[in-house]
Amino acid sequence: MERLRYDWSEPNRIRMTTTDSNTWGGASGHTYTFDRREDGTTGIDVVVVREGKNLKGRVIGALLGLVGKRLLSGQFAKTVKAIEARSAA
């Protein structure tokens, strides 16, 4: 379980900071930065920081470091495509 504080104060950035978690601590969270492109599309840069607060968190964090980027970026791309398809319909 993870609770996040959302910061929408910048128009092209969303920061989500972990406030409570049984796995993550420290500077854990997510930052999404949006880049409006001339062709009308939007680029999305995602930064995920995971600092394990216990053994479980450190092990999961290490595994995410090894395979997470490939796995999570593929899932994120599928999500964006699904959103685009709904918007086009």
Wavefront OBJ file of the C-alpha trace (Angstrom):
o trace
v 0.000 0.000 0.000
v 1.187 3.497 -0.780
v -0.267 6.931 -0.128
v 0.865 9.816 -2.283
v 0.727 13.604 -2.084
v 0.000 15.110 -5.491
v 1.526 18.442 -6.498
v -0.105 20.012 -9.576
v 1.414 23.474 -9.006
v 3.381 23.448 -12.285
v 1.277 23.323 -15.474
v 3.480 20.768 -17.260
v 4.475 18.605 -14.294
v 2.822 16.357 -11.746
v 4.831 15.312 -8.689
v 3.612 12.472 -6.523
v 5.512 12.072 -3.268
v 5.127 8.994 -1.098
v 3.717 10.012 2.279
v 2.951 6.570 3.700
v 3.956 3.109 2.533
v 4.732 -0.280 4.005
v 7.537 -0.661 1.420
v 8.778 2.746 0.252
v 10.280 5.646 2.188
v 12.765 8.470 1.811
v 12.440 10.373 -1.467
v 10.144 7.786 -3.112
v 7.602 9.006 -5.618
v 6.845 9.722 -9.254
v 7.270 12.775 -11.475
v 5.471 13.140 -14.800
v 6.659 15.948 -17.079
v 4.643 16.819 -20.189
v 6.137 18.389 -23.314
v 3.752 19.898 -25.873
v 5.084 19.266 -29.349
v 4.553 21.282 -32.518
v 2.747 18.374 -34.209
v 0.006 18.466 -31.544
v 1.226 15.457 -29.596
v 2.509 15.429 -26.056
v 5.752 13.863 -24.885
v 5.721 12.336 -21.423
v 8.824 11.871 -19.296
v 8.363 9.672 -16.231
v 10.798 9.465 -13.320
v 10.124 6.935 -10.572
v 12.211 6.958 -7.392
v 12.023 3.973 -5.079
v 13.858 3.899 -1.762
v 13.111 0.739 0.193
v 12.367 1.386 3.843
v 12.882 -2.238 4.891
v 14.306 -5.486 3.507
v 11.203 -6.109 1.390
v 11.447 -2.627 -0.148
v 15.171 -2.943 -0.832
v 14.692 -6.315 -2.572
v 11.762 -5.085 -4.679
v 13.688 -1.897 -5.464
v 16.684 -3.923 -6.655
v 14.442 -6.084 -8.863
v 12.752 -3.013 -10.307
v 16.173 -1.591 -11.055
v 17.057 -4.696 -13.053
v 13.867 -5.313 -15.042
v 11.513 -2.526 -14.082
v 12.302 0.025 -16.765
v 11.640 -2.357 -19.634
v 8.554 -3.887 -18.021
v 7.007 -0.663 -16.721
v 7.747 1.422 -19.825
v 5.968 -1.186 -21.954
v 2.933 -1.136 -19.662
v 2.941 2.671 -19.620
v 3.059 2.766 -23.437
v 0.024 0.438 -23.579
v -1.865 2.715 -21.185
v -1.097 5.816 -23.263
v -2.222 4.042 -26.460
v -5.492 3.011 -24.793
v -6.128 6.608 -23.706
v -5.361 7.873 -27.215
v -7.754 5.322 -28.714
v -10.559 6.402 -26.384
v -9.928 10.057 -27.188
v -10.007 9.418 -30.938
v -13.340 7.536 -30.739
l 1 2 3 4 5 6 7 8 9 10 11 12 13 14 15 16 17 18 19 20 21 22 23 24 25 26 27 28 29 30 31 32 33 34 35 36 37 38 39 40 41 42 43 44 45 46 47 48 49 50 51 52 53 54 55 56 57 58 59 60 61 62 63 64 65 66 67 68 69 70 71 72 73 74 75 76 77 78 79 80 81 82 83 84 85 86 87 88 89
